[in-house]
Amino acid sequence: MVRIVAGREAAWPRSSVAEMAENIGARQIVKGLLQGIAPPRPLFLPIVFSHGARIENVPLRVFLTNPTKISNSLRQIRGRLHSDGVTCYFDPLLEAEALGGTIEWDAEGQVRSLRWAHDGRESAEAEHLLEEPAKRGRVGVAIEVVRRLKLILRDDCLLMAGIAGPFAMAAMLAQLDRAQDIGLGEIPTATLDLAAALIAPLATSLVAAGANVIFIREETLPALSEEACAEWAARVAAAVNIVRFYEALPVLLLTDRRSTEMNREAIVRQSWDCVVCPDVDSEAPEATEGFRNLGAARFGMALPADSFGSSATGEPHADHSLRGMLREFAPAVVTTAGEVSADANMERLNKVWENICR
């Protein structure tokens, strides 16, 4: 719970740590994290979004384009889910559509796929997205939801949104299969640079509307040398700096456990100015050990999102293993490695909150 500021240490007052852990507000924790101060307790920020379509009883296709239905459902989720934030918008295809991709739906409006109308290695819409992100695809819907919830939710709730990271965005620009391993050589440097430039206006639009937390989502990472990892961190920093300028919290969300672990040593040697949340396994805490080197205010944990659906068996994140990891690693943020399914089990998520508050 310590940071170094101008040659001296700063921390929450020792005599009040236990009391603050119980009473400190989420926005005050964010303010501390931006100053490099580890919080008395982690922020709990599970990514729950499309569950709102079930609440509104509409197809996902309708839900994603309707800020009124999104805002109404998120108010209801806020009443049922014990957490520090609400997910205003989170969709891995948001940027792809804004870049000119076409979303094709099944007859029920629930299952979708992405189709590109052109064969270029970079999107013809990229320049327009740089200039006017709010006018491209559903980006304007996401911005409108943030604005509405800023007015509606007057409590200490953090407003969260997700955007693609440099590699995730570059894979879309290069039209690569993101479900497969991607070699670094498959993505031209110019494409990665353009991806980083595209992230900046998206992040700016969301935090200017009132978002308090921005998840910068990376999926499968290529194998990175020390130099390549440093270049990636510099590209992430372009968006991080914008988010921090608006006094919002940037969170680098690493959703693919295997490729994250493959690059772990290079990742922890970078100077991140954000919270880094790798996908962790509460049943194998030793795999998380190395990430503690990120620092007490820079390390977070992303729990597997698929373990919170109604069909998931057992309760792997409400048991002794998770409590032990929380005590041992003291993460600044606990989130999910991507969005939980539309049939999210709120009871299971709330048990994580209970473990955090113990």
VOBA-1610 file (N, C-alpha, C; in pm, whole numbers, padded with zeros to 5 digits, always signed):
BEGIN
Met+00082-00120+00000Met+00000+00000+00000Met+00086+00126+00000Val+00197+00122-00074Val+00294+00230-00067Val+00331+00273-00208Arg+00356+00400-00227Arg+00411+00448-00352Arg+00525+00544-00320Ile+00605+00577-00420Ile+00714+00672-00404Ile+00678+00800-00478Val+00681+00912-00412Val+00652+01040-00475Val+00761+01138-00440Ala+00836+01180-00543Ala+00942+01279-00523Ala+01035+01239-00408Gly+01074+01111-00409Gly+01170+01063-00312Gly+01114+01026-00178Arg+00981+01030-00163Arg+00925+00993-00034Arg+00811+00894-00056Glu+00772+00827+00048Glu+00666+00729+00040Glu+00531+00794+00069Ala+00428+00744+00000Ala+00292+00790+00027Ala+00201+00669+00034Ala+00108+00669+00125Ala+00018+00555+00140Ala-00106+00601+00213Trp-00210+00515+00214Trp-00325+00541+00300Trp-00278+00540+00446Pro-00333+00624+00532Pro-00292+00625+00673Pro-00305+00486+00734Arg-00200+00439+00795Arg-00198+00302+00848Arg-00307+00277+00950Ser-00335+00376+01034Ser-00431+00355+01142Ser-00572+00335+01091Ser-00599+00378+00966Ser-00736+00372+00917Ser-00755+00276+00801Val-00655+00193+00771Val-00663+00104+00655Val-00784+00011+00664Ala-00804-00051+00779Ala-00915-00145+00793Ala-01049-00075+00774Glu-01060+00042+00835Glu-01186+00118+00822Glu-01207+00164+00678Met-01101+00210+00613Met-01113+00259+00477Met-01148+00147+00380Ala-01095+00029+00406Ala-01125-00085+00319Ala-01274-00111+00314Glu-01342-00078+00422Glu-01486-00102+00428Glu-01566+00017+00372Asn-01514+00138+00391Asn-01595+00255+00362Asn-01549+00339+00244Ile-01429+00320+00195Ile-01377+00406+00089Ile-01459+00389-00038Gly-01485+00500-00108Gly-01563+00497-00230Gly-01479+00461-00351Ala-01547+00413-00455Ala-01478+00367-00576Ala-01403+00481-00644Arg-01464+00597-00649Arg-01398+00709-00718Arg-01275+00757-00641Gln-01280+00747-00511Gln-01162+00782-00432Gln-01050+00681-00456Ile-01086+00554-00472Ile-00986+00452-00504Ile-00921+00481-00638Val-01003+00518-00739Val-00950+00552-00870Val-00852+00668-00859Lys-00889+00769-00782Lys-00801+00884-00765Lys-00667+00842-00706Gly-00672+00750-00609Gly-00548+00701-00551Gly-00464+00621-00650Leu-00530+00534-00726Leu-00457+00453-00824Leu-00388+00539-00929Leu-00451+00648-00969Leu-00390+00738-01066Leu-00265+00805-01009Gln-00257+00810-00877Gln-00136+00864-00812Gln-00037+00754-00773Gly-00071+00629-00808Gly+00018+00518-00778Gly+00001+00462-00639Ile-00113+00489-00575Ile-00137+00440-00439Ile-00221+00313-00446Ala-00171+00205-00387Ala-00247+00080-00382Ala-00367+00097-00289Pro-00484+00050-00328Pro-00605+00073-00247Pro-00615-00022-00129Pro-00695+00014-00027Pro-00718-00076+00086Pro-00792-00202+00045Arg-00867-00196-00064Arg-00935-00313-00118Arg-00937-00302-00270Pro-00951-00413-00341Pro-00957-00404-00487Pro-01088-00343-00535Leu-01084-00278-00649Leu-01206-00242-00719Leu-01261-00368-00784Phe-01390-00394-00770Phe-01452-00509-00835Phe-01529-00456-00956Leu-01480-00490-01076Leu-01533-00435-01200Leu-01564-00545-01301Pro-01659-00634-01272Pro-01694-00738-01369Pro-01759-00676-01492Ile-01734-00735-01607Ile-01787-00682-01733Ile-01918-00752-01765Val-02028-00686-01734Val-02164-00738-01754Val-02238-00640-01843Phe-02268-00679-01965Phe-02331-00586-02058Phe-02449-00647-02133Ser-02425-00749-02216Ser-02534-00803-02299Ser-02641-00874-02216His-02614-00898-02089His-02717-00948-01998His-02839-00855-01999Gly-02815-00730-02032Gly-02924-00634-02038Gly-03027-00667-02145Ala-02986-00734-02251Ala-03082-00773-02355Ala-03183-00871-02301Arg-03141-00959-02208Arg-03233-01054-02144Arg-03331-00979-02054Ile-03280-00880-01984Ile-03367-00801-01896Ile-03473-00727-01976Glu-03433-00669-02089Glu-03526-00594-02174Glu-03608-00685-02265Asn-03571-00814-02268Asn-03643-00912-02350Asn-03644-00872-02498Val-03527-00835-02549Val-03514-00800-02690Val-03393-00875-02747Pro-03391-00899-02879Pro-03273-00961-02940Pro-03149-00874-02918Leu-03034-00937-02914Leu-02909-00864-02895Leu-02891-00758-03003Arg-02932-00790-03125Arg-02919-00695-03237Arg-02991-00564-03205Val-03110-00573-03148Val-03187-00453-03112Val-03122-00382-02995Phe-03081-00459-02896Phe-03024-00403-02774Phe-02901-00317-02803Leu-02811-00365-02887Leu-02684-00297-02912Leu-02699-00161-02978Thr-02814-00135-03036Thr-02834-00008-03107Thr-02931+00085-03036Asn-02976+00049-02917Asn-03081+00126-02850Asn-03030+00179-02715Pro-02986+00304-02710Pro-02932+00357-02583Pro-03034+00361-02470Thr-03163+00374-02504Thr-03265+00377-02399Thr-03277+00241-02331Lys-03284+00134-02410Lys-03295-00001-02353Lys-03167-00038-02278Ile-03053+00003-02331Ile-02926-00025-02263Ile-02923+00046-02128Ser-02956+00173-02125Ser-02952+00251-02001Ser-03050+00196-01898Asn-03171+00163-01942Asn-03272+00110-01849Asn-03227-00023-01788Ser-03172-00111-01870Ser-03130-00243-01819Ser-03011-00231-01726Leu-02919-00139-01756Leu-02802-00124-01671Leu-02839-00067-01534Arg-02944+00014-01528Arg-02992+00060-01398Arg-03043-00058-01316Gln-03110-00152-01381Gln-03158-00271-01310Gln-03042-00360-01268Ile-02945-00377-01356Ile-02826-00457-01320Ile-02755-00394-01201Arg-02749-00262-01200Arg-02684-00192-01090Arg-02751-00226-00957Gly-02882-00245-00958Gly-02954-00277-00836Gly-02933-00419-00789Arg-02893-00509-00879Arg-02878-00651-00845Arg-02732-00694-00825Leu-02640-00626-00890Leu-02500-00668-00889Leu-02420-00581-00794His-02355-00645-00697His-02267-00573-00604His-02130-00556-00670Ser-02101-00438-00715Ser-01974-00409-00780Ser-01946-00260-00769Asp-01828-00221-00817Asp-01791-00080-00811Asp-01823-00005-00940Gly-01871-00076-01042Gly-01896-00009-01168Gly-02002-00077-01250Val-02047-00007-01354Val-02144-00061-01449Val-02085-00049-01588Thr-02102-00153-01669Thr-02044-00158-01803Thr-02137-00089-01902Cys-02102+00032-01943Cys-02189+00110-02031Cys-02191+00053-02172Tyr-02077+00004-02221Tyr-02072-00059-02354Tyr-01948-00145-02363Phe-01967-00266-02415Phe-01854-00358-02432Phe-01889-00454-02545Asp-01825-00437-02659Asp-01852-00521-02775Asp-01726-00533-02860Pro-01669-00654-02873Pro-01547-00671-02952Pro-01562-00635-03099Leu-01686-00624-03149Leu-01707-00590-03290Leu-01740-00442-03310Leu-01736-00363-03204Leu-01771-00222-03213Leu-01682-00150-03315Glu-01551-00165-03301Glu-01459-00095-03390Glu-01462-00153-03532Ala-01479-00285-03543Ala-01482-00347-03676Ala-01595-00289-03761Glu-01712-00271-03699Glu-01824-00211-03771Glu-01793-00067-03808Ala-01732+00007-03715Ala-01697+00147-03743Ala-01593+00158-03853Leu-01513+00053-03870Leu-01409+00052-03973Leu-01459+00001-04108Gly-01589-00021-04121Gly-01646-00061-04248Gly-01688-00205-04257Gly-01671-00282-04150Gly-01716-00421-04151Gly-01868-00428-04142Thr-01923-00539-04188Thr-02067-00561-04184Thr-02098-00672-04084Ile-02189-00645-03991Ile-02231-00745-03894Ile-02351-00820-03953Glu-02337-00950-03969Glu-02446-01033-04022Glu-02505-01115-03908Trp-02639-01109-03895Trp-02710-01172-03784Trp-02790-01292-03830Asp-02816-01382-03736Asp-02908-01492-03766Asp-03052-01439-03758Ala-03148-01523-03788Ala-03288-01480-03795Ala-03340-01428-03663Glu-03285-01478-03550Glu-03332-01435-03418Glu-03262-01310-03368Gly-03163-01262-03442Gly-03090-01143-03399Gly-03003-01166-03278Gln-02955-01289-03259Gln-02876-01323-03141Gln-02732-01361-03176Val-02711-01433-03286Val-02578-01481-03325Val-02531-01402-03446Arg-02407-01360-03445Arg-02358-01273-03551Arg-02221-01314-03600Ser-02186-01262-03715Ser-02053-01282-03772Ser-02012-01153-03840Leu-01883-01139-03865Leu-01829-01017-03925Leu-01788-01044-04069Arg-01828-00955-04158Arg-01788-00967-04299Arg-01730-00833-04343Trp-01616-00841-04413Trp-01554-00721-04469Trp-01595-00707-04614Ala-01631-00587-04652Ala-01677-00562-04789Ala-01563-00530-04884His-01442-00520-04832His-01327-00487-04917His-01212-00578-04880Asp-01113-00584-04967Asp-01001-00676-04948Asp-00874-00607-04903Gly-00880-00476-04879Gly-00760-00404-04841Gly-00707-00447-04706Arg-00578-00428-04685Arg-00517-00466-04557Arg-00549-00364-04448Glu-00593-00245-04489Glu-00634-00146-04391Glu-00770-00092-04432Ser-00851-00061-04337Ser-00989-00021-04364Ser-00997+00112-04436Ala-01087+00119-04532Ala-01111+00245-04603Ala-01175+00347-04511Glu-01232+00303-04398Glu-01300+00393-04306Glu-01209+00447-04197Ala-01083+00403-04196Ala-00995+00437-04084Ala-00978+00588-04069Glu-00960+00658-04180Glu-00940+00803-04172Glu-01062+00872-04113His-01181+00826-04150His-01303+00887-04097His-01318+00859-03947Leu-01275+00740-03904Leu-01284+00707-03762Leu-01191+00796-03681Leu-01077+00831-03738Leu-00985+00922-03670Leu-01050+01059-03650Glu-01126+01104-03749Glu-01180+01239-03745Glu-01311+01248-03667Glu-01402+01152-03687Glu-01535+01162-03627Glu-01581+01027-03573Pro-01519+00981-03463Pro-01554+00847-03413Pro-01700+00833-03374Ala-01762+00940-03324Ala-01900+00930-03276Ala-01999+00908-03389Lys-01957+00931-03513Lys-02047+00916-03627Lys-02027+00784-03701Arg-01945+00695-03647Arg-01915+00571-03716Arg-01979+00454-03644Gly-02062+00377-03714Gly-02122+00258-03656Gly-02197+00287-03527Arg-02173+00205-03425Arg-02242+00218-03297Arg-02161+00293-03192Val-02051+00355-03234Val-01971+00430-03138Val-02055+00540-03073Gly-02140+00605-03154Gly-02226+00709-03099Gly-02323+00658-02995Val-02370+00532-03013Val-02459+00470-02914Val-02385+00454-02781Ala-02262+00405-02786Ala-02183+00387-02664Ala-02163+00520-02592Ile-02132+00623-02667Ile-02111+00755-02607Ile-02239+00806-02543Glu-02352+00787-02610Glu-02480+00833-02557Glu-02516+00761-02427Val-02488+00630-02420Val-02517+00555-02297Val-02435+00610-02180Val-02308+00637-02204Val-02223+00694-02098Val-02281+00827-02051Arg-02320+00912-02145Arg-02376+01042-02108Arg-02502+01027-02023Arg-02590+00936-02064Arg-02716+00919-01990Arg-02691+00866-01849Leu-02604+00767-01839Leu-02581+00707-01708Leu-02506+00802-01615Lys-02428+00892-01671Lys-02362+00993-01588Lys-02466+01079-01519Leu-02578+01106-01587Leu-02685+01186-01528Leu-02775+01104-01435Ile-02795+00975-01471Ile-02890+00892-01398Ile-02830+00836-01268Leu-02707+00782-01277Leu-02645+00717-01161Leu-02566+00820-01082Arg-02625+00867-00977Arg-02564+00975-00899Arg-02479+00923-00784Asp-02472+00791-00767Asp-02395+00738-00654Asp-02248+00727-00694Asp-02175+00645-00621Asp-02031+00634-00641Asp-01995+00534-00751Cys-02090+00497-00833Cys-02070+00396-00936Cys-01976+00446-01046Leu-01879+00361-01084Leu-01788+00393-01194Leu-01853+00353-01326Leu-01840+00436-01427Leu-01892+00408-01560Leu-01779+00350-01646Met-01799+00228-01698Met-01694+00156-01767Met-01728+00137-01914Ala-01624+00131-01998Ala-01641+00101-02139Ala-01516+00032-02189Gly-01529-00045-02296Gly-01415-00119-02349Gly-01383-00078-02492Ile-01252-00072-02523Ile-01206-00047-02659Ile-01098-00149-02692Ala-01073-00169-02820Ala-00970-00263-02863Ala-00832-00206-02838Gly-00738-00294-02800Gly-00599-00253-02785Gly-00529-00250-02920Pro-00402-00208-02925Pro-00330-00197-03052Pro-00327-00326-03134Phe-00298-00441-03070Phe-00293-00565-03146Phe-00432-00610-03190Ala-00531-00597-03100Ala-00668-00635-03137Ala-00720-00547-03251Met-00691-00417-03245Met-00734-00326-03350Met-00659-00353-03480Ala-00528-00377-03470Ala-00448-00403-03590Ala-00492-00532-03659Ala-00530-00633-03580Ala-00578-00758-03639Ala-00706-00734-03718Met-00791-00644-03668Met-00912-00609-03743Met-00878-00534-03871Leu-00786-00438-03861Leu-00746-00362-03978Leu-00686-00453-04086Ala-00603-00548-04042Ala-00539-00641-04136Ala-00629-00759-04172Gln-00747-00762-04112Gln-00847-00866-04139Gln-00790-01007-04116Leu-00724-01022-04001Leu-00668-01150-03961Leu-00769-01223-03873Asp-00759-01355-03869Asp-00846-01436-03785Asp-00796-01426-03642Arg-00868-01352-03557Arg-00822-01328-03421Arg-00840-01450-03331Ala-00908-01553-03382Ala-00922-01676-03303Ala-00799-01765-03318Gln-00713-01733-03413Gln-00593-01812-03438Gln-00470-01738-03387Asp-00360-01812-03368Asp-00234-01749-03332Asp-00192-01653-03444Ile-00145-01536-03405Ile-00102-01436-03503Ile+00045-01408-03482Gly+00122-01421-03588Gly+00263-01390-03580Gly+00286-01240-03592Leu+00385-01188-03521Leu+00412-01045-03523Leu+00438-00998-03666Gly+00501-01083-03746Gly+00533-01045-03884Gly+00411-01033-03973Glu+00297-01084-03928Glu+00175-01073-04009Glu+00112-00935-04002Ile+00153-00856-03905Ile+00096-00722-03888Ile+00203-00618-03919Pro+00190-00545-04029Pro+00289-00442-04062Pro+00297-00336-03952Thr+00416-00282-03932Thr+00436-00178-03831Thr+00343-00059-03855Ala+00324-00022-03982Ala+00236+00091-04013Ala+00093+00064-03967Thr+00051-00062-03976Thr-00085-00096-03932Thr-00097-00084-03781Leu+00005-00127-03708Leu+00005-00113-03562Leu+00004+00035-03523Asp+00079+00117-03595Asp+00081+00260-03566Asp-00057+00322-03591Leu-00120+00281-03701Leu-00254+00332-03731Leu-00353+00286-03624Ala-00339+00161-03580Ala-00428+00108-03475Ala-00419+00193-03349Ala-00295+00224-03308Ala-00277+00308-03189Ala-00340+00445-03208Ala-00329+00498-03330Ala-00388+00629-03357Ala-00540+00624-03354Leu-00599+00512-03396Leu-00744+00498-03396Leu-00799+00487-03254Ile-00724+00425-03165Ile-00769+00407-03027Ile-00787+00541-02958Ala-00698+00636-02988Ala-00698+00765-02919Ala-00831+00840-02930Pro-00887+00860-03050Pro-01014+00935-03055Pro-01131+00859-02992Leu-01128+00726-02999Leu-01233+00648-02933Leu-01228+00667-02782Ala-01108+00655-02727Ala-01092+00674-02582Ala-01133+00815-02542Thr-01093+00913-02621Thr-01125+01052-02590Thr-01276+01074-02585Ser-01347+01019-02685Ser-01493+01037-02691Ser-01561+00979-02567Leu-01514+00863-02520Leu-01579+00795-02408Leu-01551+00865-02275Val-01426+00904-02253Val-01395+00970-02125Val-01450+01112-02122Ala-01456+01178-02238Ala-01515+01312-02242Ala-01664+01306-02211Ala-01729+01195-02245Ala-01871+01177-02215Ala-01895+01146-02068Gly-01790+01100-01997Gly-01805+01074-01854Gly-01761+00938-01806Ala-01701+00856-01893Ala-01653+00725-01850Ala-01540+00740-01748Asn-01545+00658-01642Asn-01442+00662-01537Asn-01337+00554-01552Val-01370+00447-01625Val-01278+00334-01644Val-01284+00293-01791Ile-01168+00281-01854Ile-01160+00233-01992Ile-01078+00105-01995Phe-01142-00003-02037Phe-01070-00129-02059Phe-01010-00127-02199Ile-00880-00143-02207Ile-00812-00155-02336Ile-00787-00304-02357Arg-00867-00363-02444Arg-00877-00509-02456Arg-00778-00565-02560Glu-00691-00654-02512Glu-00605-00729-02604Glu-00643-00876-02595Glu-00651-00941-02711Glu-00687-01083-02714Glu-00560-01166-02726Thr-00546-01246-02830Thr-00426-01327-02846Thr-00307-01239-02884Leu-00203-01242-02803Leu-00082-01166-02832Leu+00014-01250-02913Pro+00087-01190-03007Pro+00194-01264-03073Pro+00312-01280-02978Ala+00404-01369-03011Ala+00526-01381-02931Ala+00607-01253-02946Leu+00641-01190-02833Leu+00704-01058-02837Leu+00846-01063-02781Ser+00940-01005-02856Ser+01073-00983-02803Ser+01066-00867-02705Glu+01174-00844-02634Glu+01177-00730-02541Glu+01150-00599-02615Glu+01212-00584-02732Glu+01195-00461-02810Glu+01051-00448-02860Ala+00995-00557-02911Ala+00858-00552-02963Ala+00758-00524-02852Cys+00782-00577-02733Cys+00693-00553-02620Cys+00700-00407-02578Ala+00820-00349-02581Ala+00835-00207-02547Ala+00761-00120-02647Glu+00764-00156-02775Glu+00692-00080-02878Glu+00541-00091-02857Trp+00495-00211-02821Trp+00352-00231-02792Trp+00310-00145-02672Ala+00391-00145-02566Ala+00360-00066-02447Ala+00353+00083-02481Ala+00441+00128-02570Ala+00440+00269-02611Ala+00311+00302-02686Arg+00264+00208-02768Arg+00139+00232-02841Arg+00019+00232-02745Val+00020+00144-02647Val-00085+00144-02546Val-00083+00277-02469Ala+00037+00327-02443Ala+00051+00451-02365Ala-00017+00568-02430Ala-00029+00567-02564Ala-00094+00678-02633Ala-00239+00693-02586Ala-00311+00580-02572Ala-00448+00583-02522Ala-00451+00604-02371Val-00358+00541-02300Val-00353+00552-02154Val-00340+00698-02111Asn-00254+00771-02178Asn-00231+00911-02141Asn-00357+00996-02157Ile-00433+00967-02261Ile-00559+01040-02282Ile-00658+01009-02170Val-00672+00882-02137Val-00765+00841-02032Val-00726+00905-01899Arg-00599+00902-01867Arg-00552+00961-01742Arg-00571+01114-01741Phe-00559+01178-01856Phe-00578+01323-01864Phe-00717+01361-01815Tyr-00815+01275-01842Tyr-00953+01298-01798Tyr-00978+01242-01658Glu-00872+01204-01588Glu-00879+01150-01452Glu-00964+01024-01445Ala-00960+00947-01552Ala-01023+00816-01556Ala-00916+00709-01547Leu-00957+00587-01514Leu-00862+00478-01490Leu-00847+00392-01615Pro-00727+00383-01671Pro-00704+00292-01783Pro-00667+00153-01731Val-00730+00049-01789Val-00705-00090-01750Val-00672-00169-01874Leu-00552-00227-01879Leu-00514-00314-01990Leu-00562-00454-01959Leu-00659-00501-02036Leu-00724-00630-02012Leu-00667-00733-02109Leu-00597-00833-02054Leu-00533-00938-02135Leu-00616-01064-02123Thr-00695-01095-02227Thr-00797-01198-02215Thr-00751-01338-02251Asp-00634-01351-02314Asp-00586-01484-02354Asp-00474-01528-02260Arg-00504-01624-02174Arg-00410-01665-02070Arg-00280-01723-02128Arg-00292-01805-02232Arg-00173-01873-02285Arg-00073-01773-02344Ser-00119-01684-02431Ser-00026-01590-02494Ser+00023-01485-02394Thr-00058-01452-02294Thr-00012-01360-02190Thr+00100-01422-02109Glu+00083-01547-02071Glu+00187-01616-01995Glu+00314-01630-02077Met+00299-01655-02207Met+00414-01668-02297Met+00498-01540-02297Asn+00432-01426-02282Asn+00501-01297-02286Asn+00518-01233-02149Arg+00492-01311-02042Arg+00485-01253-01908Arg+00612-01176-01871Glu+00728-01234-01889Glu+00850-01168-01845Glu+00871-01034-01915Ala+00843-01030-02045Ala+00858-00905-02118Ala+00754-00803-02073Ile+00634-00849-02044Ile+00526-00759-02001Ile+00560-00691-01868Val+00605-00768-01771Val+00628-00711-01638Val+00750-00620-01635Arg+00834-00625-01737Arg+00951-00536-01740Arg+00918-00399-01799Gln+00796-00381-01849Gln+00758-00251-01904Gln+00711-00157-01793Ser+00716-00029-01822Ser+00670+00072-01725Ser+00527+00111-01760Trp+00432+00035-01710Trp+00292+00060-01740Trp+00237+00172-01652Asp+00162+00263-01712Asp+00096+00369-01636Asp-00053+00340-01629Cys-00087+00212-01620Cys-00225+00168-01612Cys-00228+00041-01527Val-00347-00005-01495Val-00360-00134-01426Val-00360-00243-01532Val-00277-00344-01514Val-00267-00456-01609Val-00338-00577-01548Cys-00440-00627-01619Cys-00522-00737-01568Cys-00509-00860-01658Pro-00419-00953-01625Pro-00412-01078-01700Pro-00521-01175-01656Asp-00563-01263-01745Asp-00657-01370-01713Asp-00586-01467-01618Val-00641-01487-01499Val-00576-01570-01398Val-00661-01692-01366Asp-00597-01792-01309Asp-00662-01916-01268Asp-00651-01928-01117Ser-00764-01916-01048Ser-00760-01921-00902Ser-00717-02058-00851Glu-00722-02160-00938Glu-00677-02293-00897Glu-00529-02313-00920Ala-00463-02217-00988Ala-00319-02227-01012Ala-00255-02091-00986Pro-00254-02046-00860Pro-00206-01912-00828Pro-00058-01890-00860Glu+00020-01996-00871Glu+00163-01980-00898Glu+00187-01912-01033Ala+00093-01930-01128Ala+00108-01868-01259Ala+00095-01716-01253Thr+00037-01666-01146Thr+00014-01523-01130Thr+00131-01454-01060Glu+00215-01531-00996Glu+00320-01478-00910Glu+00403-01370-00979Gly+00449-01397-01103Gly+00538-01302-01169Gly+00477-01166-01195Phe+00345-01160-01208Phe+00281-01033-01239Phe+00282-00937-01121Arg+00312-00987-01003Arg+00318-00896-00887Arg+00428-00793-00904Asn+00526-00822-00991Asn+00634-00728-01015Asn+00587-00600-01084Leu+00464-00601-01132Leu+00409-00479-01192Leu+00394-00368-01089Gly+00382-00404-00962Gly+00364-00305-00857Gly+00224-00311-00798Ala+00211-00271-00675Ala+00086-00288-00600Ala-00030-00211-00660Ala-00004-00098-00727Ala-00112-00018-00785Ala-00129-00045-00934Arg-00056-00140-00988Arg-00058-00165-01133Arg-00100-00307-01168Phe-00118-00392-01069Phe-00154-00532-01096Phe-00301-00556-01066Gly-00370-00616-01161Gly-00507-00656-01141Gly-00527-00801-01180Met-00644-00856-01151Met-00676-00995-01183Met-00803-01000-01267Ala-00798-01075-01378Ala-00917-01096-01461Ala-00959-01242-01447Leu-01072-01265-01385Leu-01122-01401-01365Leu-01189-01451-01492Pro-01182-01581-01522Pro-01240-01635-01645Pro-01389-01599-01656Ala-01426-01534-01765Ala-01563-01487-01781Ala-01662-01602-01794Asp-01618-01714-01854Asp-01712-01824-01879Asp-01751-01900-01753Ser-01690-01869-01641Ser-01725-01938-01518Ser-01840-01872-01443Phe-01897-01766-01502Phe-02007-01696-01436Phe-02139-01708-01510Gly-02146-01796-01609Gly-02272-01821-01677Gly-02358-01916-01596Ser-02486-01922-01630Ser-02578-02008-01553Ser-02546-02156-01570Ser-02478-02192-01679Ser-02447-02333-01704Ser-02313-02375-01645Ala-02238-02280-01590Ala-02107-02314-01533Ala-02126-02401-01409Thr-02037-02498-01393Thr-02045-02588-01278Thr-01952-02543-01168Gly-01990-02570-01044Gly-01906-02535-00931Gly-01904-02385-00907Glu-01830-02345-00808Glu-01816-02204-00774Glu-01669-02174-00751Pro-01589-02178-00860Pro-01444-02168-00843Pro-01394-02035-00792His-01477-01930-00797His-01427-01799-00758His-01490-01747-00629Ala-01555-01834-00555Ala-01612-01792-00427Ala-01558-01878-00315Asp-01445-01942-00338Asp-01393-02039-00243Asp-01262-01993-00181His-01200-02085-00111His-01077-02056-00039His-00965-02012-00133Ser-00960-02069-00254Ser-00853-02035-00348Ser-00856-01886-00383Leu-00972-01834-00412Leu-00981-01692-00447Leu-00948-01605-00327Arg-00999-01640-00210Arg-00968-01559-00091Arg-00818-01558-00066Gly-00755-01673-00088Gly-00610-01680-00069Gly-00536-01591-00168Met-00581-01590-00295Met-00516-01506-00395Met-00536-01358-00364Leu-00654-01323-00317Leu-00679-01183-00284Leu-00588-01137-00171Arg-00570-01223-00070Arg-00482-01189+00042Arg-00337-01183-00002Glu-00296-01281-00083Glu-00153-01289-00119Glu-00112-01184-00220Phe-00194-01162-00322Phe-00153-01075-00431Phe-00205-00932-00419Ala-00308-00910-00339Ala-00364-00776-00316Ala-00378-00697-00446Pro-00458-00747-00541Pro-00472-00677-00669Pro-00542-00543-00652Ala-00512-00450-00741Ala-00579-00321-00739Ala-00718-00330-00798Val-00737-00421-00895Val-00864-00439-00965Val-00891-00588-00980Val-01016-00629-00962Val-01061-00763-00996Val-01172-00746-01099Thr-01153-00805-01218Thr-01251-00795-01324Thr-01271-00933-01385Thr-01330-00937-01504Thr-01348-01063-01575Thr-01272-01055-01707Ala-01224-01167-01755Ala-01145-01170-01878Ala-01238-01164-01999Gly-01298-01047-02018Gly-01398-01029-02120Gly-01536-01022-02058Glu-01636-01008-02144Glu-01773-00996-02096Glu-01827-01131-02053Val-01898-01134-01941Val-01964-01257-01900Val-02082-01281-01993Ser-02129-01403-02003Ser-02233-01437-02098Ser-02365-01368-02062Ala-02456-01367-02159Ala-02585-01300-02139Ala-02666-01362-02027Asp-02638-01489-01995Asp-02709-01555-01885Asp-02630-01547-01755Ala-02562-01434-01735Ala-02475-01415-01619Ala-02544-01453-01489Asn-02471-01524-01404Asn-02520-01565-01273Asn-02480-01458-01171Met-02575-01374-01134Met-02546-01263-01044Met-02504-01310-00905Glu-02561-01420-00861Glu-02523-01473-00729Glu-02376-01508-00725Arg-02329-01572-00830Arg-02188-01611-00836Arg-02097-01490-00839Leu-02138-01388-00916Leu-02059-01265-00919Leu-02061-01195-00784Asn-02175-01194-00718Asn-02184-01128-00587Asn-02101-01198-00481Lys-02078-01328-00497Lys-01993-01399-00401Lys-01847-01354-00413Val-01806-01314-00534Val-01672-01257-00548Val-01664-01127-00469Trp-01767-01046-00479Trp-01774-00920-00402Trp-01763-00949-00253Glu-01831-01051-00205Glu-01826-01086-00063Glu-01683-01122-00022Asn-01613-01195-00109Asn-01475-01232-00078Asn-01384-01109-00075Ile-01410-01014-00164Ile-01328-00892-00167Ile-01349-00809-00042Cys-01472-00806+00007Cys-01504-00720+00122Cys-01473-00785+00257Arg-01432-00911+00258Arg-01403-00976+00385Arg-01278-00920+00448
//
